[in-house]
Amino acid sequence: MENTSNTHLVIPKSRKTIKMNEFSGREDLVFVDMPDSITVIKKGAFFGCRNLKKVKLSNGLKTLEASAFMDCYALESIILPEGLESIGVGAFMKCFKLESVVIPKSVKYVGDDAFGMCQGLKHIQIPSEAFVSGNAFRESYQHIEVEYY
């Protein structure tokens, strides 16, 4: 079981996966802290956590599945760890307050709508070797300064 307060969630070090829809709809969450043992965040794990502002992702994270953080309207920043390999369809869709993202060189795939409708997104860095779906930034692309590296 996770260690929680009303607004702060600390995932135990014994965990390796965040389950599908595990924290979906938890509008009380503001901050999530993941241990480096987490390698996969399953589909919809934090879907609809509308007040979630900050997430400390695992440095061991390899896969962010579809809709993992979709509809986290208040999410202000996310640091994607080196070693992450894929960002699923709609993973950060409708994260309206997200302003800047650096996709690590280890990422090989960014799915459709991964950052779709992120209307606050102003700057993104993308590794030139990553496959990025043509719709990865749907309805937010006109606002974004894209830098390939």
Backbone as ProteinMPNN parsed JSONL, in Angstrom:
{"seq_chain_A": "MENTSNTHLVIPKSRKTIKMNEFSGREDLVFVDMPDSITVIKKGAFFGCRNLKKVKLSNGLKTLEASAFMDCYALESIILPEGLESIGVGAFMKCFKLESVVIPKSVKYVGDDAFGMCQGLKHIQIPSEAFVSGNAFRESYQHIEVEYY", "coords_chain_A": {"N_chain_A": [[0.844, -1.19, 0.0], [0.431, 2.26, -0.655], [1.997, 5.196, 0.724], [0.305, 7.871, 1.977], [-0.873, 11.275, 2.169], [-3.446, 13.671, 2.38], [-2.928, 15.071, 0.02], [-0.446, 14.329, -0.978], [1.34, 11.734, -2.442], [3.317, 8.976, -1.861], [4.95, 6.511, -3.426], [5.67, 3.182, -2.517], [8.991, 1.742, -2.186], [9.112, -0.901, -2.845], [7.549, -1.363, -5.031], [7.174, -2.033, -8.572], [5.638, -1.445, -10.725], [3.08, 0.826, -11.745], [-0.234, 0.3, -11.585], [-2.843, -0.279, -14.068], [-5.144, 2.32, -14.31], [-4.883, 2.817, -11.575], [-4.715, 5.078, -9.794], [-6.553, 6.672, -10.874], [-8.713, 9.432, -11.304], [-8.278, 10.548, -8.777], [-8.765, 13.295, -7.353], [-7.796, 14.602, -5.171], [-5.063, 14.445, -5.123], [-1.97, 16.184, -5.291], [0.77, 16.061, -5.413], [3.076, 13.582, -6.505], [5.383, 11.099, -5.673], [7.695, 8.945, -6.924], [9.52, 5.907, -6.491], [12.777, 4.817, -7.674], [12.47, 2.244, -8.493], [10.229, 1.828, -10.035], [9.267, 0.82, -13.214], [7.345, 0.779, -15.169], [4.5, 2.653, -16.043], [1.254, 2.076, -16.139], [-1.594, 2.043, -18.413], [-3.735, 4.803, -18.112], [-3.115, 5.287, -15.425], [-2.939, 7.62, -13.772], [-5.027, 9.037, -14.73], [-7.21, 11.76, -15.048], [-6.553, 13.026, -12.627], [-7.042, 15.789, -11.626], [-6.027, 17.899, -10.085], [-3.389, 17.444, -9.763], [-0.168, 18.606, -9.563], [2.637, 18.262, -9.548], [5.006, 15.724, -10.347], [7.312, 13.359, -9.386], [9.049, 11.421, -11.298], [10.131, 7.994, -11.626], [13.584, 7.217, -11.873], [14.164, 4.884, -13.083], [12.239, 4.411, -14.936], [10.822, 3.003, -17.846], [8.656, 2.731, -19.585], [5.852, 4.632, -20.429], [2.59, 4.249, -20.496], [-0.425, 4.476, -22.561], [-2.526, 7.292, -22.006], [-1.606, 7.779, -19.413], [-1.214, 10.11, -17.794], [-3.308, 11.625, -18.639], [-5.677, 14.278, -18.772], [-4.775, 15.576, -16.488], [-5.063, 18.343, -15.52], [-3.788, 20.397, -14.024], [-1.082, 19.851, -14.022], [2.126, 21.036, -13.898], [4.844, 20.7, -14.439], [7.122, 18.258, -15.715], [9.674, 15.938, -15.445], [11.192, 13.965, -17.61], [12.789, 10.906, -17.357], [16.141, 9.932, -18.337], [16.525, 6.98, -20.096], [13.916, 6.294, -20.318], [11.814, 4.814, -22.714], [9.45, 4.79, -24.272], [6.578, 6.82, -24.94], [3.317, 6.721, -24.495], [0.175, 6.753, -26.387], [-1.683, 9.65, -25.978], [-0.558, 10.154, -23.46], [0.07, 12.502, -21.936], [-2.041, 14.089, -22.575], [-4.185, 16.902, -22.596], [-2.982, 18.209, -20.455], [-3.065, 20.998, -19.397], [-1.517, 23.032, -18.147], [1.109, 22.41, -18.472], [4.25, 23.484, -19.47], [6.842, 23.139, -20.553], [8.871, 20.609, -22.015], [11.356, 18.14, -22.012], [12.314, 15.646, -23.999], [13.954, 12.717, -23.398], [17.014, 11.389, -24.888], [16.904, 8.64, -24.97], [14.315, 7.933, -25.612], [12.37, 6.313, -27.981], [9.919, 6.285, -29.162], [7.055, 8.298, -29.544], [3.768, 8.593, -29.014], [0.537, 9.104, -30.754], [-1.179, 12.075, -29.931], [0.261, 12.314, -27.557], [1.079, 14.631, -26.276], [-1.135, 16.072, -26.805], [-3.465, 18.748, -27.055], [-2.251, 20.255, -25.07], [-2.32, 23.104, -24.129], [-0.813, 25.054, -22.856], [1.779, 24.469, -23.436], [4.932, 25.504, -24.375], [7.566, 25.078, -25.113], [9.543, 22.465, -26.415], [11.883, 19.835, -26.393], [13.203, 17.477, -28.574], [14.61, 14.333, -29.289], [16.416, 13.751, -32.27], [16.424, 11.181, -33.351], [14.147, 9.89, -32.471], [10.935, 8.356, -33.051], [8.273, 10.269, -33.715], [4.922, 10.642, -33.553], [2.884, 12.141, -36.039], [0.697, 13.407, -34.979], [1.29, 13.938, -32.361], [1.316, 16.326, -30.949], [-1.17, 17.453, -31.251], [-3.503, 20.059, -31.627], [-2.087, 21.75, -29.98], [0.193, 22.395, -31.075], [0.706, 24.79, -32.569], [1.547, 26.632, -30.736], [4.008, 25.905, -29.815], [7.532, 25.946, -29.424], [9.758, 24.043, -31.079], [12.565, 22.074, -30.575], [15.033, 20.189, -32.022], [17.4, 17.728, -31.163]], "CA_chain_A": [[0.0, 0.0, 0.0], [1.192, 3.499, -0.744], [2.022, 6.119, 1.839], [-0.373, 9.062, 1.477], [-1.566, 12.286, 2.957], [-4.558, 14.075, 1.519], [-2.501, 15.611, -1.261], [0.888, 13.841, -1.331], [1.405, 10.282, -2.568], [4.654, 8.405, -1.962], [4.85, 5.105, -3.824], [6.693, 2.401, -1.811], [10.154, 1.275, -2.941], [8.912, -2.302, -3.229], [6.737, -1.412, -6.259], [7.85, -1.98, -9.866], [4.653, -1.004, -11.715], [1.857, 1.514, -11.33], [-1.245, -0.482, -12.285], [-3.825, 0.38, -14.924], [-6.181, 3.115, -13.629], [-4.709, 2.657, -10.126], [-5.015, 6.309, -9.06], [-7.438, 7.43, -11.755], [-9.775, 10.218, -10.684], [-7.927, 11.036, -7.436], [-8.681, 14.752, -7.446], [-7.124, 15.121, -3.989], [-3.606, 14.397, -5.301], [-1.262, 17.369, -5.772], [2.163, 15.671, -5.647], [3.365, 12.149, -6.491], [6.811, 10.797, -5.596], [7.909, 7.544, -7.281], [10.874, 5.4, -6.285], [13.464, 4.428, -8.903], [12.124, 0.86, -8.822], [9.103, 1.811, -10.986], [9.72, 0.743, -14.605], [6.196, 0.94, -16.066], [3.27, 3.292, -15.586], [0.246, 1.473, -17.013], [-2.645, 2.848, -19.037], [-4.68, 5.536, -17.283], [-2.745, 5.196, -14.003], [-3.264, 8.874, -13.08], [-6.03, 9.708, -15.556], [-8.212, 12.57, -14.36], [-6.099, 13.601, -11.348], [-7.119, 17.163, -12.133], [-5.295, 18.853, -9.256], [-1.995, 17.003, -9.687], [0.716, 19.665, -10.062], [4.025, 17.819, -9.717], [5.271, 14.293, -10.268], [8.712, 12.96, -9.465], [9.052, 10.115, -11.939], [11.213, 7.064, -11.336], [14.732, 7.235, -12.78], [14.184, 3.581, -13.74], [11.067, 4.306, -15.803], [11.072, 2.625, -19.246], [7.444, 2.837, -20.396], [4.674, 5.404, -20.009], [1.539, 3.756, -21.374], [-1.473, 5.391, -23.025], [-3.377, 8.049, -21.076], [-1.071, 7.673, -18.055], [-1.461, 11.368, -17.081], [-4.324, 12.378, -19.378], [-6.624, 15.088, -17.993], [-4.16, 16.134, -15.278], [-5.117, 19.734, -15.961], [-2.926, 21.294, -13.25], [0.315, 19.42, -14.076], [2.939, 22.189, -14.3], [6.145, 20.296, -14.971], [7.441, 16.842, -15.658], [11.037, 15.646, -15.895], [11.217, 12.613, -18.147], [14.131, 10.395, -17.072], [16.945, 9.233, -19.329], [16.212, 5.555, -19.949], [12.543, 6.147, -20.792], [11.859, 4.377, -24.103], [8.248, 5.119, -25.037], [5.534, 7.669, -24.369], [2.134, 6.194, -25.153], [-0.897, 7.574, -26.949], [-2.403, 10.487, -25.025], [0.049, 10.057, -22.122], [-0.041, 13.792, -21.238], [-3.084, 14.855, -23.259], [-4.971, 17.835, -21.784], [-2.249, 18.744, -19.301], [-3.141, 22.382, -19.862], [-0.53, 23.938, -17.537], [2.454, 21.952, -18.802], [4.859, 24.525, -20.302], [8.097, 22.763, -21.196], [9.185, 19.186, -21.903], [12.561, 17.641, -22.664], [12.195, 14.214, -24.225], [15.328, 12.21, -23.361], [17.548, 10.694, -26.075], [16.558, 7.216, -24.897], [12.953, 7.724, -26.124], [12.329, 5.888, -29.385], [8.551, 6.383, -29.673], [6.111, 9.227, -28.925], [2.5, 8.248, -29.655], [-0.491, 10.085, -31.088], [-1.74, 12.89, -28.846], [1.033, 12.192, -26.32], [0.998, 15.961, -25.674], [-2.26, 16.716, -27.476], [-4.269, 19.729, -26.325], [-1.482, 20.866, -23.976], [-2.367, 24.473, -24.628], [0.207, 25.883, -22.221], [3.102, 24.008, -23.854], [5.633, 26.545, -25.126], [8.881, 24.63, -25.581], [9.79, 21.035, -26.298], [13.109, 19.326, -27.002], [12.953, 16.126, -29.057], [15.782, 13.735, -29.93], [16.188, 13.62, -33.709], [16.233, 9.797, -33.745], [12.874, 9.358, -31.965], [9.757, 8.383, -33.905], [7.247, 11.101, -33.098], [3.704, 10.634, -34.353], [2.51, 13.444, -36.599], [-0.354, 14.0, -34.149], [1.721, 13.919, -30.961], [1.062, 17.633, -30.323], [-2.417, 17.935, -31.852], [-4.204, 21.193, -31.016], [-1.224, 22.571, -29.128], [1.422, 22.568, -31.849], [0.947, 26.168, -33.027], [2.105, 27.418, -29.631], [5.226, 25.275, -29.311], [8.855, 26.059, -30.053], [10.306, 22.688, -31.09], [14.02, 22.017, -30.771], [15.526, 18.827, -32.223], [18.801, 17.599, -30.769]], "C_chain_A": [[0.887, 1.25, 0.0], [1.046, 4.335, 0.519], [1.374, 7.419, 1.357], [-0.731, 10.045, 2.572], [-2.73, 12.661, 2.055], [-4.101, 14.462, 0.126], [-1.203, 15.021, -1.797], [0.893, 12.315, -1.334], [2.857, 9.861, -2.731], [4.482, 6.917, -2.252], [5.966, 4.334, -3.116], [7.799, 1.883, -2.734], [10.009, -0.166, -3.417], [8.147, -2.442, -4.558], [7.591, -1.307, -7.514], [6.947, -1.396, -10.961], [3.563, -0.199, -11.038], [0.769, 0.883, -12.19], [-2.189, 0.385, -13.116], [-4.917, 1.03, -14.068], [-6.051, 3.137, -12.101], [-5.093, 3.902, -9.319], [-5.945, 7.222, -9.864], [-8.53, 8.153, -10.965], [-9.485, 10.733, -9.288], [-7.71, 12.542, -7.489], [-8.025, 15.383, -6.229], [-5.611, 15.184, -4.172], [-3.053, 15.684, -5.893], [0.177, 17.003, -6.142], [2.298, 14.157, -5.566], [4.877, 11.971, -6.539], [6.99, 9.297, -5.84], [9.343, 7.123, -7.001], [11.475, 4.975, -7.628], [13.188, 2.988, -9.309], [10.982, 0.764, -9.847], [9.649, 1.832, -12.407], [8.59, 0.985, -15.603], [5.076, 1.677, -15.347], [2.21, 2.869, -16.594], [-0.818, 2.485, -17.462], [-3.562, 3.488, -17.992], [-4.35, 5.601, -15.804], [-3.126, 6.433, -13.196], [-4.289, 9.692, -13.862], [-7.005, 10.5, -14.685], [-7.831, 13.058, -12.977], [-5.945, 15.095, -11.598], [-6.355, 18.191, -11.323], [-3.82, 18.49, -9.081], [-1.093, 18.045, -10.349], [2.117, 19.162, -10.38], [4.126, 16.314, -9.535], [6.773, 14.104, -10.336], [8.694, 11.542, -10.007], [10.265, 9.301, -11.504], [12.341, 7.236, -12.336], [14.87, 5.911, -13.521], [13.052, 3.385, -14.736], [11.461, 4.024, -17.246], [9.86, 2.929, -20.126], [6.369, 3.647, -19.693], [3.567, 4.997, -20.969], [0.5, 4.829, -21.685], [-2.232, 6.018, -21.864], [-2.877, 8.064, -19.641], [-1.368, 8.916, -17.207], [-2.49, 12.23, -17.809], [-5.282, 13.081, -18.416], [-6.089, 15.486, -16.614], [-3.976, 17.625, -15.553], [-4.105, 20.648, -15.284], [-1.441, 20.945, -13.335], [1.177, 20.516, -14.691], [4.267, 21.792, -14.924], [6.312, 18.8, -14.822], [8.872, 16.685, -16.164], [11.049, 14.187, -16.306], [12.635, 12.066, -17.999], [14.825, 9.788, -18.288], [16.747, 7.745, -19.052], [14.775, 5.268, -20.357], [12.591, 5.824, -22.279], [10.63, 4.743, -24.912], [7.254, 5.925, -24.22], [4.268, 7.342, -25.153], [1.139, 7.236, -25.63], [-1.603, 8.343, -25.83], [-1.819, 10.534, -23.625], [-0.103, 11.335, -21.301], [-1.119, 14.676, -21.87], [-3.902, 15.667, -22.252], [-4.301, 18.19, -20.452], [-2.036, 20.219, -19.621], [-2.046, 23.296, -19.335], [0.917, 23.532, -17.798], [3.072, 22.924, -19.798], [6.069, 24.078, -21.095], [8.37, 21.28, -20.962], [10.489, 18.91, -22.645], [12.386, 16.131, -22.77], [13.618, 13.659, -24.286], [15.719, 11.445, -24.63], [17.176, 9.224, -26.101], [15.17, 6.914, -25.47], [13.004, 7.425, -27.615], [10.953, 6.099, -30.003], [7.74, 7.38, -28.837], [4.802, 9.063, -29.69], [1.594, 9.412, -29.978], [-0.995, 10.781, -29.828], [-0.982, 12.779, -27.525], [1.008, 13.51, -25.542], [-0.118, 16.755, -26.338], [-3.03, 17.629, -26.534], [-3.576, 20.277, -25.081], [-1.3, 22.332, -24.348], [-1.363, 25.415, -23.993], [1.621, 25.549, -22.661], [3.748, 25.028, -24.782], [6.927, 26.056, -25.741], [9.018, 23.133, -25.378], [11.082, 20.692, -27.016], [12.886, 17.85, -27.318], [14.231, 15.566, -29.663], [15.483, 13.459, -31.407], [15.953, 12.174, -34.136], [14.909, 9.195, -33.284], [11.804, 9.377, -33.049], [8.687, 9.156, -33.153], [6.045, 11.119, -34.034], [3.395, 12.04, -34.836], [1.439, 14.157, -35.798], [0.03, 14.091, -32.671], [1.381, 15.211, -30.218], [-0.225, 18.269, -30.853], [-3.089, 19.007, -30.99], [-3.39, 21.936, -29.954], [0.018, 22.967, -29.908], [1.706, 24.007, -32.246], [1.592, 27.041, -31.958], [3.522, 27.002, -29.249], [6.458, 25.611, -30.153], [9.479, 24.661, -29.922], [11.793, 22.759, -31.404], [14.42, 20.552, -30.884], [16.997, 18.792, -31.821], [19.304, 16.202, -31.008]], "O_chain_A": [[1.964, 1.263, 0.596], [0.087, 4.188, 1.276], [1.866, 8.015, 0.399], [-0.87, 9.686, 3.741], [-2.957, 11.996, 1.044], [-4.808, 14.21, -0.85], [-0.893, 15.202, -2.975], [0.499, 11.683, -0.354], [3.548, 10.333, -3.634], [3.946, 6.166, -1.437], [7.109, 4.792, -3.114], [7.566, 1.622, -3.914], [10.733, -0.591, -4.317], [8.109, -3.527, -5.137], [8.596, -0.596, -7.538], [7.429, -0.915, -11.987], [3.165, -0.489, -9.909], [0.855, 0.932, -13.417], [-2.318, 1.591, -12.905], [-5.529, 0.382, -13.219], [-7.021, 3.446, -11.408], [-5.73, 3.787, -8.272], [-6.09, 8.405, -9.554], [-9.178, 7.579, -10.09], [-10.374, 11.309, -8.661], [-6.58, 13.003, -7.653], [-7.725, 16.577, -6.244], [-4.939, 15.912, -3.441], [-3.588, 16.214, -6.867], [0.741, 17.571, -7.077], [1.721, 13.517, -4.687], [5.564, 12.606, -7.338], [6.502, 8.475, -5.066], [10.277, 7.888, -7.243], [10.748, 4.797, -8.605], [13.632, 2.555, -10.372], [10.798, -0.287, -10.461], [10.399, 2.736, -12.776], [8.843, 1.354, -16.75], [4.745, 1.372, -14.202], [2.261, 3.258, -17.761], [-0.91, 3.603, -16.956], [-4.092, 2.812, -17.111], [-5.218, 5.938, -14.998], [-3.585, 6.314, -12.06], [-4.399, 10.903, -13.672], [-7.553, 9.979, -13.713], [-8.706, 13.47, -12.215], [-4.831, 15.593, -11.76], [-6.059, 19.269, -11.838], [-3.095, 19.153, -8.34], [-1.23, 18.334, -11.538], [2.721, 19.583, -11.367], [3.444, 15.713, -8.704], [7.432, 14.625, -11.235], [8.373, 10.589, -9.297], [11.282, 9.846, -11.075], [12.085, 7.388, -13.53], [15.622, 5.827, -14.492], [12.918, 2.309, -15.319], [12.317, 4.706, -17.81], [10.013, 3.336, -21.278], [6.021, 3.395, -18.54], [3.604, 5.365, -22.143], [0.541, 5.935, -21.145], [-2.54, 5.358, -20.872], [-3.657, 8.339, -18.729], [-1.731, 8.795, -16.037], [-2.531, 13.444, -17.609], [-5.646, 12.534, -17.375], [-6.865, 15.707, -15.684], [-2.862, 18.094, -15.787], [-3.611, 21.584, -15.911], [-0.614, 21.667, -12.777], [0.993, 20.884, -15.851], [4.761, 22.464, -15.83], [5.733, 18.165, -13.94], [9.231, 17.243, -17.2], [10.934, 13.288, -15.473], [13.587, 12.693, -18.465], [14.179, 9.205, -19.158], [16.796, 7.31, -17.901], [14.442, 4.135, -20.704], [13.319, 6.473, -23.031], [10.737, 4.984, -26.114], [7.104, 5.749, -23.011], [4.168, 7.655, -26.339], [1.245, 8.423, -25.322], [-2.062, 7.75, -24.855], [-2.516, 10.918, -22.685], [-0.374, 11.269, -20.102], [-1.093, 15.896, -21.702], [-4.262, 15.168, -21.186], [-4.976, 18.44, -19.453], [-0.961, 20.626, -20.06], [-1.675, 24.252, -20.015], [1.844, 24.232, -17.391], [2.496, 23.171, -20.857], [6.307, 24.577, -22.195], [8.138, 20.756, -19.872], [10.696, 19.387, -23.761], [12.32, 15.428, -21.761], [14.408, 14.081, -25.131], [14.864, 10.926, -25.346], [17.141, 8.622, -27.174], [14.875, 5.761, -25.784], [13.592, 8.168, -28.401], [10.819, 6.097, -31.227], [7.733, 7.325, -27.607], [4.736, 9.362, -30.882], [1.824, 10.545, -29.554], [-1.208, 10.148, -28.794], [-1.529, 13.116, -26.476], [0.927, 13.514, -24.314], [-0.045, 17.981, -26.421], [-3.219, 17.312, -25.36], [-4.241, 20.715, -24.141], [-0.24, 22.735, -24.827], [-1.089, 26.48, -24.545], [2.564, 26.257, -22.307], [3.2, 25.374, -25.829], [7.347, 26.561, -26.782], [8.666, 22.594, -24.328], [11.349, 21.191, -28.109], [12.447, 17.074, -26.468], [14.878, 16.239, -30.465], [14.399, 12.98, -31.74], [15.343, 11.943, -35.18], [14.584, 8.075, -33.68], [11.76, 10.294, -33.869], [8.249, 8.741, -32.08], [6.148, 11.562, -35.177], [3.621, 13.015, -34.12], [1.28, 15.372, -35.914], [-0.836, 14.303, -31.822], [1.181, 15.198, -29.003], [-0.343, 19.494, -30.894], [-3.217, 18.857, -29.775], [-3.947, 22.662, -29.131], [0.808, 23.789, -29.444], [2.87, 24.408, -32.256], [2.132, 28.101, -32.276], [4.169, 27.674, -28.446], [6.439, 25.571, -31.384], [9.698, 24.163, -28.817], [12.22, 23.409, -32.358], [14.183, 19.764, -29.969], [17.748, 19.725, -32.107], [20.467, 15.909, -30.732]]}, "name": "protein", "num_of_chains": 1, "seq": "MENTSNTHLVIPKSRKTIKMNEFSGREDLVFVDMPDSITVIKKGAFFGCRNLKKVKLSNGLKTLEASAFMDCYALESIILPEGLESIGVGAFMKCFKLESVVIPKSVKYVGDDAFGMCQGLKHIQIPSEAFVSGNAFRESYQHIEVEYY"}
